[in-house]
Amino acid sequence: MRSVQPGIRFAKGHGTENDFVLLPDPDGTLELTAERVAALCDRRRGLGADGVLRVIRWSALICGDPTAGAPQPGVEWFMDYHNADGSVAEMCGNGVRVYARYLAHRGWLPDGPGAELKLGTRGGVRTVGFADGDGHAGEVAVGMGPAQIGPASTATVDGHAFPGVAVDVGNPHLACVTAVGLDSLDLTVPPGHDPALFPHGVNVEFVTPLRGGQVTMRVHERGVGETRSCGTGTVAAVVAALRQSGADTGTVAVCTRGGRLRVTVDADGTTLQGPAVLVGQGELERSWWDSLS
């Protein structure tokens, strides 16, 4: 009798409708190729998502991926994030929150009273806090570190140039504060940008001026397209909106097409807070996985 190989476990989740496939792979046994990522994220031939989060121990990932850096003391888990096109990205703010929610669901959070969850990412270590304490409900907050403001630049949509500023949140952003109606923008194609300033591509945010402690944002993510939300993008957008209003710090609500997030910028860095939802889990057919190299 021919033995049947077990399927490959997955979960699906989203943060303000920025959605992800999660692959639990604690010991790094999966060969996660760009083709497999692209197939998983395809909304017709796969599960459909903006990206893939591999849930892996940092010590397991470093064996096969030097871009992950050396594991840091006290940090067990690493968010191995891949864009929908299969490319690897440094950071994903919505993804960190969903990843943390999944760890809580699996019972993989650090043990001990007051234990702090720190996650490794290619953009640096991120600290996560849960509104309900045990991680199973409520909003999730992530310390995103300092946002580095870079030079002024422009994004181009339909031949129209939008002034913006480069913001590094562990990954590259070009945040453009504009009074132009955001619904009028065609973001079905990547906005034009300066390749000399952003040689590896850039996430582009279009954000309304700060009014009453709130902004509205649309975003085009490199390697994905327009998404309903972008965690790191909201941080970049708030930094740019505060700067445009003459402020360096503050707490701002960000309305995205997928929901509402809150960003705090202070002297110590930035914090992103918002929902993280797990919607289901199951198994991928092994034959389908194996058919993709």
BALUM-552775 format. One line per 10 residues: number of its first residue (from 1); their letters; for each residue y negated, x negated, z negated of C-alpha. Coordinates in Angstrom, 3 decimals. Layout:
NUM	a	Y:X:Z; ... .
END
This chain:
1	mrsvqpgirf	0.000:0.000:0.000; -3.388:-1.380:0.991; -5.755:-1.798:-1.943; -9.189:-0.236:-1.653; -12.082:-2.437:-2.672; -14.470:-0.838:-5.144; -17.845:0.279:-3.912; -21.118:-1.416:-4.779; -23.118:0.279:-7.502; -26.716:1.276:-6.898 .
11	akghgtendf	-29.455:3.352:-8.460; -32.584:4.880:-6.989; -35.948:5.077:-8.713; -39.673:5.236:-8.131; -43.013:4.513:-9.737; -45.667:6.973:-8.482; -43.451:7.551:-5.402; -43.247:3.839:-4.551; -39.457:3.930:-4.322; -36.708:1.354:-4.729 .
21	vllpdpdgtl	-32.987:0.840:-4.458; -31.712:-1.028:-7.516; -28.602:-3.184:-7.211; -27.079:-4.182:-10.564; -25.803:-7.725:-10.006; -26.020:-9.430:-13.427; -23.885:-12.429:-12.493; -25.154:-12.892:-8.930; -21.980:-12.006:-7.025; -23.648:-10.019:-4.223 .
31	eltaervaal	-24.739:-11.685:-1.004; -28.042:-9.922:-0.495; -29.075:-10.710:3.075; -32.248:-9.592:4.826; -30.156:-7.365:7.113; -28.544:-5.609:4.157; -31.918:-5.054:2.508; -33.401:-3.623:5.720; -30.395:-1.321:6.190; -30.549:-0.076:2.588 .
41	cdrrrglgad	-34.261:0.689:2.903; -33.950:2.430:6.276; -34.620:6.128:5.717; -32.216:7.184:8.482; -29.297:4.757:8.408; -29.468:3.785:4.725; -30.605:5.127:1.371; -34.307:4.784:2.138; -36.807:2.859:0.019; -39.918:0.686:0.035 .
51	gvlrvirwsa	-37.887:-2.213:-1.330; -34.786:-3.447:-3.139; -34.677:-4.605:-6.766; -31.694:-6.790:-7.572; -31.043:-6.673:-11.313; -29.813:-10.192:-11.977; -29.821:-12.696:-14.805; -32.253:-15.520:-14.129; -29.555:-18.084:-14.844; -27.370:-16.547:-12.114 .
61	licgdptaga	-30.124:-16.370:-9.491; -31.309:-19.941:-9.857; -27.925:-21.221:-8.699; -28.564:-19.967:-5.190; -32.331:-19.500:-4.950; -34.673:-22.366:-5.830; -37.718:-20.160:-5.073; -37.036:-18.325:-8.340; -38.081:-21.325:-10.413; -36.480:-22.554:-13.596 .
71	pqpgvewfmd	-35.443:-19.922:-16.174; -37.842:-19.633:-19.096; -36.635:-19.573:-22.724; -36.025:-16.059:-24.003; -36.156:-14.474:-20.541; -32.743:-13.172:-19.510; -33.481:-10.959:-16.505; -35.169:-11.702:-13.186; -36.632:-9.125:-10.795; -35.342:-10.292:-7.418 .
81	yhnadgsvae	-37.597:-8.152:-5.218; -37.220:-7.719:-1.451; -39.531:-5.764:0.862; -38.142:-3.082:3.136; -38.039:-5.466:6.103; -35.816:-7.872:4.151; -38.511:-10.400:3.304; -38.821:-11.690:-0.257; -41.981:-10.897:-2.233; -43.443:-12.557:-5.300 .
91	mcgngvrvya	-44.249:-9.467:-7.355; -44.189:-5.686:-7.471; -45.960:-3.888:-10.307; -44.282:-0.514:-9.756; -40.979:-2.313:-9.289; -41.269:-4.092:-12.650; -41.643:-0.755:-14.428; -38.682:0.827:-12.618; -36.589:-2.300:-13.228; -37.386:-2.136:-16.955 .
101	rylahrgwlp	-36.493:1.559:-17.052; -33.125:0.708:-15.492; -32.440:-1.987:-18.101; -33.095:0.604:-20.803; -30.766:3.061:-19.059; -27.962:0.499:-18.974; -28.499:-0.658:-22.553; -29.531:-4.132:-21.383; -32.791:-4.453:-23.305; -33.157:-7.330:-25.794 .
111	dgpgaelklg	-31.553:-6.691:-29.179; -33.267:-6.853:-32.532; -36.239:-5.160:-34.212; -39.439:-5.727:-32.310; -37.611:-7.529:-29.496; -39.950:-8.001:-26.549; -38.848:-7.489:-22.953; -39.950:-10.317:-20.692; -38.939:-10.319:-17.033; -38.902:-13.232:-14.640 .
121	trggvrtvgf	-40.498:-12.728:-11.222; -41.551:-15.073:-8.445; -45.119:-14.332:-9.529; -44.496:-15.417:-13.125; -43.062:-13.931:-16.317; -44.157:-10.359:-17.073; -44.083:-8.621:-20.476; -43.113:-4.945:-20.575; -43.824:-2.276:-23.187; -42.494:1.291:-23.448 .
131	adgdghagev	-44.542:4.254:-24.615; -41.537:5.790:-26.416; -40.238:2.559:-27.912; -36.671:2.692:-26.589; -37.504:2.771:-22.885; -35.829:6.060:-21.951; -38.909:8.233:-21.468; -42.676:8.056:-21.249; -44.842:5.600:-19.387; -44.190:1.892:-18.980 .
141	avgmgpaqig	-46.884:-0.776:-19.365; -46.695:-4.238:-17.815; -48.839:-7.234:-18.642; -49.697:-8.430:-15.147; -51.454:-11.640:-16.156; -54.878:-12.696:-14.911; -56.033:-11.604:-11.473; -57.519:-14.488:-9.514; -60.520:-13.532:-7.382; -60.713:-15.421:-4.101 .
151	pastatvdgh	-63.145:-15.518:-1.206; -64.719:-12.591:0.575; -62.968:-11.490:3.741; -62.561:-8.428:5.953; -59.802:-6.022:6.950; -59.937:-4.357:10.337; -58.776:-0.812:11.083; -59.271:0.707:14.556; -61.812:-2.010:15.354; -63.889:-1.284:12.247 .
161	afpgvavdvg	-64.323:-4.153:9.769; -64.169:-3.386:6.048; -65.632:-6.019:3.707; -63.292:-6.986:0.904; -62.309:-9.696:-1.528; -59.097:-11.670:-1.875; -57.313:-11.025:-5.177; -54.159:-12.833:-6.281; -51.973:-10.794:-8.674; -48.942:-13.025:-8.275 .
171	nphlacvtav	-48.937:-11.903:-4.645; -51.816:-11.796:-2.138; -54.184:-8.832:-1.775; -57.319:-7.987:0.151; -59.136:-5.206:-1.705; -61.876:-3.380:0.199; -64.241:-1.083:-1.694; -65.571:1.472:0.772; -67.439:4.774:0.864; -65.641:5.711:4.101 .
181	gldsldltvp	-63.312:8.681:3.620; -59.873:7.201:2.959; -58.087:10.068:4.699; -59.707:9.004:7.983; -57.980:5.599:8.016; -55.002:4.996:10.298; -52.661:2.770:8.309; -49.623:3.239:10.531; -50.177:-0.342:11.713; -51.099:-3.351:9.574 .
191	pghdpalfph	-54.855:-3.798:9.136; -56.199:-6.931:10.743; -56.855:-9.859:8.424; -57.773:-13.544:8.496; -54.494:-15.453:9.010; -56.108:-18.694:7.855; -56.840:-17.120:4.454; -53.552:-15.211:4.299; -50.995:-17.304:6.211; -48.037:-15.365:4.743 .
201	gvnvefvtpl	-49.524:-11.909:5.241; -51.387:-9.745:2.753; -51.345:-6.361:1.038; -54.529:-4.480:1.938; -56.136:-1.888:-0.347; -58.924:0.519:0.545; -60.548:1.827:-2.623; -63.427:4.172:-3.387; -66.364:2.971:-5.498; -65.930:3.362:-9.257 .
211	rggqvtmrvh	-67.085:6.770:-10.492; -66.465:8.177:-13.960; -63.849:5.561:-14.774; -61.732:6.422:-11.739; -61.041:5.253:-8.190; -58.854:6.474:-5.329; -56.782:4.039:-3.285; -54.678:3.759:-0.153; -52.602:0.671:0.548; -50.742:-1.032:3.370 .
221	ergvgetrsc	-48.078:-3.395:2.025; -46.930:-6.398:4.027; -43.312:-6.077:5.087; -43.275:-2.345:4.301; -46.176:-0.372:5.791; -48.314:2.214:4.036; -46.741:3.157:0.720; -47.471:6.034:-1.617; -48.507:3.559:-4.297; -48.564:-0.164:-5.059 .
231	gtgtvaavva	-48.657:-1.500:-8.619; -50.128:-4.914:-7.915; -52.420:-3.232:-5.394; -53.897:-0.984:-8.070; -54.717:-4.050:-10.159; -56.403:-5.725:-7.189; -58.268:-2.510:-6.371; -59.575:-2.125:-9.932; -60.671:-5.776:-10.094; -62.595:-5.307:-6.828 .
241	alrqsgadtg	-64.092:-1.951:-7.885; -65.225:-3.300:-11.248; -66.731:-6.337:-9.560; -68.574:-4.142:-7.057; -70.004:-2.104:-9.949; -71.196:-5.245:-11.737; -68.495:-5.338:-14.423; -65.783:-7.885:-15.213; -63.669:-5.791:-17.581; -62.742:-2.159:-18.153 .
251	tvavctrggr	-60.035:0.486:-18.006; -59.820:2.473:-14.774; -57.605:5.340:-13.610; -56.293:4.861:-10.074; -55.329:7.882:-7.979; -52.784:7.000:-5.308; -51.005:9.315:-2.908; -47.969:9.133:-5.173; -49.629:9.687:-8.534; -51.924:8.268:-11.155 .
261	lrvtvdadgt	-51.860:4.816:-12.755; -54.076:3.105:-15.301; -55.266:-0.488:-15.153; -57.019:-2.420:-17.908; -58.823:-5.665:-17.141; -59.916:-7.733:-20.113; -60.513:-11.340:-21.080; -56.782:-11.919:-21.590; -55.612:-10.590:-18.234; -54.608:-7.244:-16.743 .
271	tlqgpavlvg	-52.286:-4.430:-17.771; -50.750:-1.792:-15.503; -49.441:1.452:-17.009; -47.746:4.410:-15.376; -44.534:6.386:-14.910; -41.142:4.969:-13.935; -38.415:7.405:-12.906; -34.698:6.989:-12.195; -33.524:9.721:-9.824; -29.847:8.957:-9.292 .
281	qgelerswwd	-27.034:6.472:-8.994; -23.813:6.027:-7.078; -21.722:3.627:-5.020; -22.234:2.147:-1.571; -19.197:2.181:0.674; -17.795:-1.341:0.706; -16.946:-1.076:4.431; -20.570:-0.252:5.233; -21.824:-3.178:3.159; -19.317:-5.568:4.715 .
291	sls	-20.307:-4.493:8.240; -23.761:-5.976:7.611; -24.083:-9.755:7.504 .
END
